[in-house]
Amino acid sequence: MTQIFGADLIGKRESVTDQMLLLNPHTTPLLSMLGFANPIAAVEHNWFEDTMFAQETTVAGAVTNAATTMVVASTEPFRVGAISQVGEELVKVTAINEGTKTLTVSRGYAGTTPAAVTDGSTIEFLYVEGVEGADARSARSKKRVRKSNLTQIFDDTVEVSGTAAAVAQYGITDLYEYEKAKKIQELSLQLEKAMIGGIKNENGNIRQMAGLRSMIQTNVKDAAGAALSLNILNDSLQAIYEKGGFATGGNFEVIVPAKQKRAVGTFDKNLINIDSDDQRRGTVVSRLITDFGEFPVSINNNLNADELMIIDKNRTQIHALNGREFGHEYLGKRGDYYQGMIVGEYTLELHQEQAHSRIKGLA
């Protein structure tokens, strides 16, 4: 007969990752929605993103209908020979000064009428003027951009005195296991909150990850106290569309706190479909029909009451540091008490932040 004693189990690591995913999804809906991706091998997790050249920018300062130079917010969209449109006029870019962000242009291209341009007007790159029999054009390329996030450690200690472990308690068979389950839920909530509101920070051995709120920078709309409406939601979806977010990825979800879910409930009932299959997961409560498609809407009360996020789940991943998935180690009897530790180290990877959106300042 082989006997296994408690002392033999001290220091053995027990995975609790599956237990975390089985927790009440209303407590950690983002964890339930995304699950865990493959582990990573470094405390600073890097990935690279490739983007096309920008297609438009804005004019900085008013321009008369006779002026042949325009200062722009960015010269990235343009090259010499570019045909661009501002208002109903076409212009040809003949020179670019990167330092002063100035375009020298030929006005009224292709018979269009030169017109005064107001400050902040959009100027859009259309195409480059092609010439029959011309030599090969000078090539240009845009470097991939390095993105990164830090891993963050989440840990807590389970500790039960010998007396507490021995005393019979109503509804609790094993006090240590009961306390361990509570700690797992508390750490899950900490991870969930870091993934939403974390700020990237490193100070010696202290590392904290960036969360969705700080990583989404481009498509951030301030509702300035207005109530959530389908128009406001469509504005954010349009911003994603115009940045090319719907071209790839395409597994979007609208995430709202309870207060904004009630606002969604006031939308035209013809635009909201209940989906019982999704509801079994515990996070999705409805599907919303918009001008840009049909999207699931889930409640997450770890968001601020005045905000809403639109996330592409195909571009969002949670990674553990290799070998640092949430686990429990029983440290054994430490005097007249029993002790164990739960620890995990995770980070959030968000690809192409322009493919996501955040609305803040809602009523």
C-alpha positions as CSV (number, residue, x, y, z in Angstrom):
1,M,0.0,0.0,0.0
2,T,1.4,3.4,-1.0
3,Q,0.7,6.3,1.4
4,I,0.9,10.0,0.4
5,F,1.5,12.3,3.4
6,G,0.7,16.0,3.5
7,A,4.3,16.8,4.0
8,D,5.0,15.3,0.5
9,L,2.8,17.9,-1.0
10,I,4.5,21.0,0.4
11,G,5.9,23.2,-2.3
12,K,4.1,21.3,-5.1
13,R,2.5,23.7,-7.6
14,E,-1.2,23.3,-8.3
15,S,-2.7,25.1,-11.3
16,V,-5.8,27.1,-10.5
17,T,-6.2,28.7,-14.0
18,D,-9.2,26.5,-14.8
19,Q,-10.8,27.4,-11.5
20,M,-10.5,31.1,-12.3
21,L,-12.3,30.7,-15.7
22,L,-15.1,28.9,-13.9
23,L,-15.7,31.7,-11.5
24,N,-18.9,33.8,-11.7
25,P,-18.5,35.6,-15.1
26,H,-20.4,38.6,-13.8
27,T,-17.4,39.3,-11.5
28,T,-14.7,38.9,-14.2
29,P,-16.5,39.1,-17.5
30,L,-13.4,40.2,-19.5
31,L,-11.5,37.1,-18.3
32,S,-14.5,34.9,-19.3
33,M,-14.8,36.6,-22.7
34,L,-11.1,36.4,-23.7
35,G,-9.7,33.4,-21.8
36,F,-6.0,32.9,-21.7
37,A,-3.7,32.8,-24.8
38,N,-0.3,31.0,-25.1
39,P,2.3,31.9,-22.5
40,I,5.1,34.4,-23.3
41,A,8.8,34.2,-22.4
42,A,9.8,37.7,-21.2
43,V,8.6,40.2,-18.6
44,E,8.4,42.9,-21.4
45,H,6.2,41.4,-24.1
46,N,6.7,42.8,-27.6
47,W,4.8,42.7,-30.8
48,F,5.1,44.5,-34.1
49,E,2.4,46.2,-36.1
50,D,2.4,47.3,-39.7
51,T,0.2,50.1,-41.0
52,M,-0.4,51.8,-44.3
53,F,0.6,55.4,-44.9
54,A,-2.0,57.8,-43.6
55,Q,-4.5,58.9,-46.3
56,E,-5.5,62.3,-45.0
57,T,-4.6,65.1,-42.6
58,T,-5.7,68.6,-41.8
59,V,-4.6,72.1,-43.0
60,A,-3.1,74.2,-40.3
61,G,-4.1,77.8,-40.9
62,A,-6.4,79.4,-43.5
63,V,-5.2,79.4,-47.1
64,T,-6.3,81.8,-49.9
65,N,-7.5,80.6,-53.3
66,A,-4.2,81.9,-54.8
67,A,-1.7,80.5,-52.2
68,T,0.6,77.8,-53.4
69,T,1.8,76.5,-50.0
70,M,-0.2,74.8,-47.3
71,V,1.0,73.9,-43.8
72,V,-0.5,70.6,-42.7
73,A,-0.7,68.6,-39.5
74,S,1.3,65.8,-41.0
75,T,3.2,65.3,-44.3
76,E,3.0,61.5,-44.1
77,P,0.2,60.9,-46.6
78,F,2.0,62.9,-49.4
79,R,4.8,62.5,-51.9
80,V,5.9,64.7,-54.8
81,G,3.4,64.2,-57.6
82,A,0.5,63.3,-55.2
83,I,-2.9,64.4,-56.4
84,S,-4.9,65.4,-53.3
85,Q,-8.3,66.8,-52.6
86,V,-9.3,69.7,-50.3
87,G,-13.0,70.6,-50.5
88,E,-14.0,70.2,-54.1
89,E,-10.6,71.3,-55.4
90,L,-7.8,69.0,-56.6
91,V,-4.2,70.1,-56.0
92,K,-0.9,68.6,-57.1
93,V,2.0,68.4,-54.6
94,T,5.2,69.6,-56.2
95,A,7.4,69.9,-53.1
96,I,7.4,68.8,-49.4
97,N,9.2,70.5,-46.5
98,E,9.2,67.9,-43.7
99,G,10.7,70.3,-41.2
100,T,8.0,73.0,-41.5
101,K,5.2,70.5,-42.6
102,T,4.6,72.6,-45.7
103,L,3.3,71.4,-49.0
104,T,4.0,73.3,-52.2
105,V,1.1,72.7,-54.5
106,S,-0.2,73.5,-57.9
107,R,-3.8,74.7,-57.5
108,G,-6.9,73.9,-59.6
109,Y,-5.6,70.6,-60.9
110,A,-7.5,68.9,-63.7
111,G,-9.7,72.0,-64.2
112,T,-11.1,72.2,-60.7
113,T,-11.7,75.6,-59.2
114,P,-9.2,77.0,-56.6
115,A,-11.0,78.0,-53.5
116,A,-10.1,79.4,-50.1
117,V,-9.3,76.8,-47.5
118,T,-10.3,77.2,-43.9
119,D,-8.2,76.3,-40.9
120,G,-8.6,72.6,-40.0
121,S,-10.0,71.6,-43.3
122,T,-9.3,68.0,-44.4
123,I,-6.8,67.4,-47.2
124,E,-6.9,63.8,-48.6
125,F,-4.3,62.0,-50.7
126,L,-6.0,60.4,-53.7
127,Y,-3.3,59.0,-56.0
128,V,0.1,59.8,-57.6
129,E,0.1,61.4,-61.0
130,G,1.2,58.7,-63.5
131,V,3.2,59.5,-66.6
132,E,3.5,57.2,-69.6
133,G,7.1,56.1,-70.2
134,A,8.4,57.4,-66.9
135,D,11.3,55.8,-65.0
136,A,10.5,53.8,-61.9
137,R,9.3,56.0,-59.1
138,S,11.4,56.3,-55.9
139,A,10.2,53.7,-53.5
140,R,9.1,54.5,-50.0
141,S,8.2,52.2,-47.1
142,K,6.8,52.6,-43.6
143,K,8.6,50.7,-40.8
144,R,6.7,48.4,-38.5
145,V,6.0,49.8,-35.1
146,R,7.2,48.0,-32.0
147,K,4.6,47.7,-29.3
148,S,5.0,46.3,-25.8
149,N,3.4,45.7,-22.4
150,L,4.8,44.6,-19.1
151,T,3.8,41.5,-17.1
152,Q,2.3,42.1,-13.7
153,I,2.4,39.8,-10.6
154,F,-0.8,39.0,-8.8
155,D,-0.4,37.1,-5.5
156,D,-2.0,36.5,-2.1
157,T,-1.5,34.2,0.8
158,V,-3.9,31.7,2.3
159,E,-3.4,31.3,6.1
160,V,-5.5,29.3,8.6
161,S,-4.7,28.7,12.2
162,G,-4.7,25.2,13.6
163,T,-7.6,26.1,15.9
164,A,-9.7,27.6,13.0
165,A,-9.0,24.5,10.9
166,A,-10.1,22.2,13.7
167,V,-13.4,24.0,14.6
168,A,-16.5,22.8,12.8
169,Q,-18.2,25.5,10.8
170,Y,-21.6,25.5,9.2
171,G,-21.4,25.1,5.4
172,I,-17.6,24.8,5.3
173,T,-16.1,21.3,5.1
174,D,-12.5,22.5,4.7
175,L,-11.7,26.0,5.8
176,Y,-8.3,26.1,4.0
177,E,-9.9,25.2,0.6
178,Y,-12.7,27.7,1.3
179,E,-10.2,30.5,1.9
180,K,-8.2,29.5,-1.1
181,A,-11.3,29.7,-3.3
182,K,-12.0,33.3,-2.0
183,K,-8.4,34.3,-2.7
184,I,-8.6,33.0,-6.3
185,Q,-11.7,35.1,-6.9
186,E,-10.1,38.2,-5.4
187,L,-7.0,37.8,-7.6
188,S,-9.1,37.2,-10.7
189,L,-10.8,40.5,-10.0
190,Q,-7.5,42.2,-9.6
191,L,-6.3,40.9,-12.9
192,E,-9.6,42.0,-14.6
193,K,-9.2,45.5,-13.2
194,A,-5.6,45.7,-14.4
195,M,-6.6,44.7,-17.9
196,I,-9.2,47.5,-18.0
197,G,-7.6,50.3,-16.0
198,G,-4.0,49.5,-15.7
199,I,-1.3,52.1,-16.3
200,K,2.1,50.8,-17.6
201,N,4.7,51.4,-14.9
202,E,8.1,49.9,-14.0
203,N,10.0,50.7,-10.9
204,G,12.8,48.3,-10.1
205,N,11.2,44.9,-9.4
206,I,7.7,46.4,-9.6
207,R,6.0,46.0,-13.0
208,Q,2.4,47.0,-13.9
209,M,0.7,46.4,-17.2
210,A,-1.2,48.9,-19.4
211,G,-4.9,48.2,-19.6
212,L,-7.5,48.8,-22.3
213,R,-8.3,52.3,-21.0
214,S,-4.8,53.6,-21.4
215,M,-3.9,51.6,-24.6
216,I,-6.9,52.9,-26.6
217,Q,-5.8,56.3,-27.6
218,T,-7.1,57.1,-31.1
219,N,-10.8,56.4,-31.1
220,V,-11.7,58.0,-27.7
221,K,-15.0,60.0,-27.8
222,D,-15.9,62.3,-24.9
223,A,-19.7,62.4,-24.7
224,A,-19.5,65.5,-22.4
225,G,-22.4,64.4,-20.3
226,A,-24.7,63.3,-23.1
227,A,-26.8,60.1,-22.7
228,L,-25.7,57.1,-24.6
229,S,-27.5,56.9,-28.0
230,L,-27.3,54.8,-31.1
231,N,-25.9,57.8,-32.9
232,I,-23.0,58.1,-30.4
233,L,-22.3,54.4,-30.7
234,N,-22.4,54.6,-34.5
235,D,-19.9,57.5,-34.4
236,S,-17.4,55.2,-32.6
237,L,-18.0,52.3,-34.9
238,Q,-17.5,54.7,-37.9
239,A,-14.2,55.8,-36.4
240,I,-13.1,52.2,-36.3
241,Y,-14.3,51.6,-39.8
242,E,-12.5,54.7,-41.2
243,K,-9.3,53.5,-39.6
244,G,-9.7,50.1,-41.4
245,G,-10.6,48.2,-38.2
246,F,-13.3,46.2,-39.9
247,A,-11.0,45.0,-42.8
248,T,-9.5,42.3,-40.6
249,G,-10.2,40.9,-37.1
250,G,-13.9,41.4,-37.0
251,N,-14.9,39.8,-33.7
252,F,-16.2,42.9,-32.0
253,E,-18.1,43.2,-28.7
254,V,-19.6,46.2,-27.1
255,I,-18.8,46.3,-23.3
256,V,-20.9,48.4,-21.0
257,P,-21.3,48.9,-17.2
258,A,-24.8,48.2,-15.8
259,K,-25.8,51.9,-16.0
260,Q,-25.1,52.1,-19.7
261,K,-26.7,48.7,-20.3
262,R,-30.0,50.3,-19.1
263,A,-29.4,53.1,-21.7
264,V,-28.9,50.4,-24.4
265,G,-32.2,49.0,-23.2
266,T,-34.0,52.2,-24.2
267,F,-33.0,51.8,-27.9
268,D,-35.6,50.8,-30.4
269,K,-36.5,47.2,-29.5
270,N,-36.2,46.3,-33.2
271,L,-32.5,46.9,-32.9
272,I,-31.9,44.5,-29.9
273,N,-32.0,40.7,-30.3
274,I,-31.7,38.4,-27.3
275,D,-29.3,35.6,-28.0
276,S,-29.9,32.7,-25.5
277,D,-26.9,30.7,-26.8
278,D,-24.5,33.5,-25.9
279,Q,-26.2,34.1,-22.6
280,R,-25.1,30.6,-21.4
281,R,-21.6,32.0,-21.3
282,G,-22.9,34.4,-18.6
283,T,-21.6,37.7,-20.1
284,V,-23.5,38.4,-23.3
285,V,-27.0,39.8,-22.7
286,S,-28.1,41.0,-26.1
287,R,-27.1,41.7,-29.6
288,L,-27.3,45.2,-31.0
289,I,-28.0,46.0,-34.7
290,T,-26.1,49.1,-35.9
291,D,-25.3,50.8,-39.1
292,F,-22.0,48.9,-39.1
293,G,-23.3,45.4,-38.3
294,E,-24.7,43.4,-35.4
295,F,-22.6,43.2,-32.2
296,P,-23.0,41.4,-28.9
297,V,-23.4,43.7,-25.9
298,S,-22.0,42.5,-22.5
299,I,-22.1,43.9,-19.0
300,N,-18.9,44.6,-17.2
301,N,-19.2,46.6,-14.0
302,N,-15.4,46.9,-13.7
303,L,-15.8,49.7,-16.3
304,N,-16.5,53.2,-15.1
305,A,-20.2,54.0,-14.9
306,D,-19.8,56.7,-17.6
307,E,-17.9,54.7,-20.2
308,L,-18.3,52.1,-22.9
309,M,-15.7,50.1,-24.9
310,I,-15.8,48.4,-28.3
311,I,-13.2,45.7,-28.4
312,D,-12.1,43.4,-31.2
313,K,-11.6,40.1,-29.4
314,N,-9.4,38.8,-32.2
315,R,-6.9,41.5,-31.5
316,T,-7.0,41.2,-27.7
317,Q,-5.1,38.5,-25.8
318,I,-4.2,37.8,-22.2
319,H,-0.8,36.1,-21.7
320,A,0.8,34.5,-18.7
321,L,4.6,34.6,-18.3
322,N,5.8,31.1,-19.1
323,G,5.4,28.8,-16.1
324,R,3.7,31.6,-14.1
325,E,0.1,30.8,-14.8
326,F,-2.0,31.2,-11.7
327,G,-1.0,28.4,-9.4
328,H,-1.3,27.5,-5.7
329,E,1.6,26.2,-3.6
330,Y,0.9,24.7,-0.2
331,L,3.7,25.8,2.2
332,G,2.6,23.5,4.9
333,K,2.4,23.9,8.7
334,R,4.2,27.0,9.7
335,G,4.0,26.8,13.5
336,D,0.4,26.6,14.7
337,Y,-1.0,27.6,11.3
338,Y,-1.2,26.4,7.7
339,Q,-0.1,28.6,4.8
340,G,-0.1,28.6,1.1
341,M,0.5,31.1,-1.7
342,I,-1.4,31.8,-4.9
343,V,0.6,33.7,-7.6
344,G,0.4,34.4,-11.3
345,E,2.0,36.8,-13.7
346,Y,0.1,38.2,-16.7
347,T,0.1,40.9,-19.4
348,L,-2.4,42.2,-22.0
349,E,-1.7,42.3,-25.7
350,L,-3.7,44.7,-27.8
351,H,-3.1,44.8,-31.5
352,Q,-3.9,47.9,-33.6
353,E,-5.5,50.1,-31.0
354,Q,-7.2,52.1,-33.8
355,A,-9.4,49.0,-34.3
356,H,-10.9,49.5,-30.8
357,S,-12.9,52.4,-29.3
358,R,-13.8,54.0,-26.0
359,I,-16.6,56.4,-25.1
360,K,-16.3,58.3,-21.9
361,G,-18.2,61.1,-20.1
362,L,-21.6,59.5,-20.7
363,A,-24.6,60.6,-18.6
